[in-house]
Amino acid sequence: MSGLSTILIVVGMFLLGGMYSFKKQGMPRGVIVLLGIASMMCLLAGVLRLDVWS
């Protein structure tokens, strides 16, 4: 299960980087908010699935 957790955390970090990049480019606020929500969901799911926490 730690492989899936790692993938979720990496995807969440990738989405956070995309959110930062979109903000610097001046993309619409709705896109940035949706990207932020998706990244937080991935990070939270990855952390909760770690064997250390369960």
Legacy VTK file of the C-alpha trace (Angstrom):
# vtk DataFile Version 3.0
C-alpha trace
ASCII
DATASET POLYDATA
POINTS 54 float
0.000 0.000 0.000
2.905 2.383 0.442
3.410 2.505 -3.348
-0.058 3.976 -3.830
0.560 6.434 -0.996
3.790 7.561 -2.620
2.080 8.037 -5.978
-0.726 10.078 -4.391
1.737 12.296 -2.545
3.828 12.844 -5.685
0.729 13.704 -7.748
-0.405 16.103 -5.017
2.965 17.853 -5.025
2.888 18.027 -8.833
-0.547 19.656 -8.697
0.672 22.143 -6.078
3.502 23.116 -8.412
1.007 23.532 -11.235
-1.156 25.721 -9.037
1.833 27.954 -8.255
2.739 28.149 -11.943
-0.830 28.984 -12.977
-0.985 31.739 -10.361
2.223 33.294 -11.717
0.805 33.130 -15.267
-2.406 34.873 -14.233
-4.826 32.058 -14.978
-8.459 32.399 -13.847
-9.028 32.043 -10.110
-11.510 29.158 -10.579
-8.872 26.981 -12.249
-6.379 27.712 -9.471
-8.931 26.885 -6.763
-9.902 23.589 -8.412
-6.242 22.636 -8.814
-5.608 23.480 -5.159
-8.539 21.349 -4.015
-7.373 18.421 -6.148
-3.824 18.671 -4.817
-4.990 18.789 -1.198
-7.219 15.752 -1.759
-4.304 13.784 -3.252
-1.942 14.778 -0.462
-4.479 13.986 2.246
-5.341 10.608 0.734
-1.654 9.761 0.382
-0.860 10.663 3.982
-3.887 8.832 5.361
-2.984 5.689 3.416
0.572 5.570 4.757
1.222 2.575 6.970
2.738 4.836 9.603
-0.593 6.546 10.234
-2.805 3.460 10.247
LINES 1 55
54 0 1 2 3 4 5 6 7 8 9 10 11 12 13 14 15 16 17 18 19 20 21 22 23 24 25 26 27 28 29 30 31 32 33 34 35 36 37 38 39 40 41 42 43 44 45 46 47 48 49 50 51 52 53
